[in-house]
Amino acid sequence: MPISTRIFEQKKVSVGSVRLENGEILSQVEVAVEAAGREPEADGSNIVLVCHALTGDAHAVGDEEQPGWWDGLIGPGKSIDTDRYHVLTLNVLGGCGGTTGPASMDPATGQPYGTRFPMISIRDMVSVQKRCLEKMGISRVEMVIGGSMGGMLVLEWGILHPTFARKLVPLATAAALTPTAIAFNDIGRQAILADPGYRQGDYYPGPGPVQGLAVARMMAMVTYRTPQLFEKRFSRNLQSGGSPIQPDSLFQVESYLRHQGKKLVQRFDANSYLYLLKAMDTHDLGRDRGGVERALAAVEAEVLIVGIREDQLFPIRQQRELFTLLKSRGVKCELLEISSEYGHDAFLVEYGETGPRIRKFLDQGLNGAVTERWIS
């Protein structure tokens, strides 16, 4: 395909005033958008919408100078082929990647919102994305795909707007978090709130709760990976050798987690972290819909669910439950189970396992009323 047929664009789209699920109103909302690949078809038949995870952003595809966070899955000749498809990624409401969030200026005060930013839900995020796409002239897409928090958005897309997408791919996600996942999230939350730099959320333009956010990320990384991976990669090795019987001895696993914490602090806002965590904690597909099974009855798209058997944060039983419920409601669906020492993060790593199946699903669909469980 000639290079002239491919585009790459990053922009902001103003969607105006937004009424949230809790009744509060944001008077001015902007959405950060990344568009890559072929020019979009008018009927949306070559458009793929990507929904990012907790600390992701709109930069999923990227370019040669700055590859995106899903570069292993999306690009020329890859599983989501930008020589064939137009790929859109939108930073979520409440984020810090260009879309209106706690660090944005409140038009009423001229100061950053901070904790005056209203509570938001996963459904609010989808509603804002729908408004943004309407502003862009897009009324339908071929597929919506996302993992973890992004997978929650994918499922809500299928319920809130059943005819918007022909295909849905929720990866490593669930109808609602388990109590254990909420507990892990709250440990990170309390680390941020206990940091003196948090200042009740009004820390702008200062550095904010850098230690608390770093610790929250360290906690999260333990849930994203597996004990098997930590044993294989680090074992009980020290970072700099020598004797461990020293007050300043440092294990390699400690060094790794601290490094991951520092990296997040450099690119992510602590308030956004708190708001998005809370949106995940409070999300429930069945809320005010008569339960999850009745909610899923609204889905009209074909669905490919991807689960990871070693996932500590979203256990494989949750993807199996989604598959069983969708199948019972007559939805054309499949479940792809993979095994990976990367655990929850496998949806960002194991492209050899997930990519070919996603590509076939995107290109061909399920080819009839097939409901199968695939084991990789």
N, C-alpha and C positions, 0 to 999 in steps of 0.2 A: 504494500500500500504506500503510495507516495507520501512523503512527510507533510506535504501541503494540506493533506486531508485531516491532519491531527491538530488539536488545539490544546493549549494549557493556559488557564486563566485563574487568577485569584481576585476576588472582589467582595464588596459588602453590599448587601441588599437591604434597604429600609422597608420594613413591613408595617410601620405605623404603630398605632395603639393596640395593645393586646390585653384582653381580659383573661385572667388565669382561672384555673379550675376552682380555686378557693374564693373567687369573686374579686380579688384585688386586680388593679389595672396598672400596667406599665405603659406610660404615655408614648414612649419612643423606643422601638426595638430595631436593632440592626442584626443581620446574620452574615457571618463570614462564610463564603462559598469558594470551593475549589472545583473547577471543571476541567476535565482532561479527556482526550481521546477524539473520536470522530465527532463531527457536527451532529447534534441531536435530530432525530427524525420527528416530524410533527405529531405522529401518533404515539411517541414514546417507546417504540419497539426496540430501540437500541440504547435506552437510557438505564443505567444502574445507579441506584442511590445507596451510598455507603453511610452507615451509622457508627460513630466511633464509641470507644469504651471510656471509662471514667476519666483518665488523664490524657485522652487523645484530643485531636483537633481536626480541622478541615484538611490538613495536609496529608492525606492518605496516599495519593499517587505520587505527587512530587515531579521533579524533573531530573535531568542528568546531574545538575549541580547540587541539588538537595533532594535526595530520594525521600519519599513519604513513608509513613509508618507501616503501610501495607504494600510496600514495594515488591515484596516477594510473591504477592498474589495478583497484583494489578500492573499492567504495563503492556507494551507491544509484544504480542506473541505469548503472553502469559495467560493464566487461567481466566482472568477477566481481561480480555484482549482489547487494549485501547486502539488497536487498528480496526476494530469492529464496533466497539461500544463507546458511548459517551458516559463518563463516570463523574458523578456529582457527590461531593462530601460537604456536609454542612456542620459547622461547629454548633453545639447545642446551646439552647437558652441557659443562662447561668454559668456558662463556661468562661474561659479567659483567653480564648484563641481568636478574638475578634468579634464574637457575638456578645450582645448585651448581657452583662453579669454583674456581680457585686463590685468589681473594680471599675465599672463604667461610671460615667458622670450622670448623676441624677439631674435631669433638666430643671427640677423644682428648686434645687439648692446650689447647683454648680459645683458640687463636691461628689466624690465617689460614693456610691450607695452604701458600701460596707454591709453591715447587718440590717440596714433599712431596706435592702433588697428583699422582695417578698418571697415567701416559700413557693417553690415550684415542684411540679410533678413530671414524671415521664410522659404523661399525656400532654402536659403543657409543651414539652419539647417537640412532640410530634405535631401539635397544632401550629406552632410557630414555623416549623419546617414546611408544613403544608401551605401556610400563607406565603412563605418565601418562594416556594416553587410556583405558586399561582402568579406571583408578581413576575416571575421569569417566563411565564407563558407555558408552564408544564402542568398538564392535568393527568398524565398517566406515565408510568415507567414499566420497564420490563421486569426489573427485580429490585428488591430492597434487601440488603445484606448487612449484618453487623454482629459483633460478638460481645459477650458480657453485658454491660449496660447498653451497648449498641443493639444487642439481641433483644433486650426488653423493648427498645424502640421499634424494632422490626415487628414484633408480635403486636404491639399497639397499632402500628400502621395497618396490619391485617384486620384488626377489629374496628378501629375508628373510621377507616376508609377502605372498605372491602374491595372496591373495584379499582383502586389506585394502582396496584401492582399485580402483575400476572404471576409473579413468583416471589417467595419469601425464603430467606436463608438466615435463621437465627442460630448462632454458634455459641456454645458454652454459656447458656443462659437458662432462665426459668420463669415461671409465672410469678414467683415471689421468692425473696431471699429466705434461707433457713434461719432459725434463731442463732445458729453458730456463726453464720456469715454476718449477721447484724452485730453479734458480739465482737467479732474481729474488727468490724468497721468502727464500733464505738471506742475500742482501745485507741485506734488512730485519732478519732475525734477528740477524745479526752487529752491526748498528747498535745494537740494543737491548742485547745482551750486553756490548758495549764501553762502554756508558754507565756512568760511576762510580755513578750513582744506582740502578743495577739491584741491586747488593748481593746477588748470587747469588740473586735472586728474593725475598729477605726484606726488602722495602723498606716494607712496611706499618707504620704508617699514613702514611708519608711520601709525597712526590709521585711517587717512582719514577723510572725512566729517561725523563724527559719528552723530552729531546733525541733519544735513540735511537728512541723510538716515533714521534716526529714525522718523523724521517728515513725510517723504515720506511714510513710512510704516503706520504711524498713519492715514494719509489721505486715503491710500488704504484700510485700515481695515473698514473705514466708508462705502466705496463702496462695500465691500465684504459681509457685513452683512445688516440687515434691521433695520429701526426705531423700529419695533415691538419687535425685540430681545433685543435691547438696553433698551427699556422701561421695558421689562419683567425682564431682568437680573440686571439692575442698577437703573432704575427710576431716581430720583433726590437725591439718597442717598449719603451721604458723606463717604469717605473712613474711617475716624477715629471718626465720630460723632462730637459733639460740634456744634458751631454756624457757619453757612456759611458766616457770615459777618466778615470775617477775611482775611487778605491778603494772607495767606498761606493755606486757606481752599482748599480741594481737593475732587472733586466728584469721585465716584467709576468709572464712565465711563472714566474720565481723567486718573485715575490710570491704568486702563486696557489698554488704548491706548498707554500710555507711556511704559508700560511693554512690549507690543508687539513690539514697536519700538526698545527697547533695545535688545530684543531677536534676531531680524533680524540683527542688527549691529554686533552681535557676530559671525554670520555664513555666512554673505553675503557681497560681494564686491560691493561698490558703483558704480564703473565703469560698472560692469556687469549689475547692475540694470538699468543704463542709456541706455546701448546698447540694452538690451532686451526690455525695454519699447519702444524704438524707432522702433525696429523691429515690435512690435505689432502695433504701431501707423501707420506705413507705409504699413502694410500688406493689400492686397486687392486681393481676389481670381480672380477677373475679370481683373486685370491689365495686359495689353498687350495680352489679350486673347479674346477680343471682348465682355467683360462683364461677369458677374457672371454666367448667365444662360448658355452661350456657354462653359464657363470653366467647369461647372459641368457635361456637356455632356460627358466628358472624363471618368467619374467614371464608373467602371465596377463592383465594389464590392457591396455587400449588405450593407445598412447603417441603423444604429439605432442612431437617434439623440435624445439627452436628453436635455430638457430645464427646467428652474426653473421660475415659474411665478412671483416670487418676486425679481428676479435678477435685480439689478440696473445697473450693469456694462454691461451685455449682455442681454438686454430685450428679453422677450419671443417671441416678434414679429420676432426677427432675426432668431430664430430656426424654427419658423413657415414658414418663407420665404425660408429657406434652404430646408425644407421638401417639400414645394409646387414646388420649382424649380426642385428638384431631381425627384419628381414624374412626373412632366411634361416632363422630358427627358427620362422617361421609366426606371429609376433606381429603383430597389426594395428597399424600405425604409419604416421606421416607425419613428414616433415621440412620445417619451414618455415625457409627461409633469408632473412635480411634483410641489407640493406646500410646501414651507418651510420658516420658519422665519429666517433661516440661510442665505437666499438669495443666492448670487453667490457661497458662500462657501459650499452650500448644496451638491455639487458633491464630497466634501471631508468628508461629515458628514452623509448624509442620505442614508446609505447603505441598510436599510430595504426597502426603496422606489425604489432605482435604482438596487441594487444587483440582486434580483431574475430575473428581465427582462434581465439584461446583461448576466447572467448565461444561461438563456434559449436561447438567441440569439447566444452566443458563442457555445453552445452545439448543437443547432438545426438549426440555421439560421432562415430565414423567412418562410421556408416551402412553397415555391411557390411565385408567383408574387403578394404577399400581400402588399398593401400600406394602412396602417391604422394609425390613430392618437390615441394614448393611453393616457388616463387621469388617473393619480394616485390620 
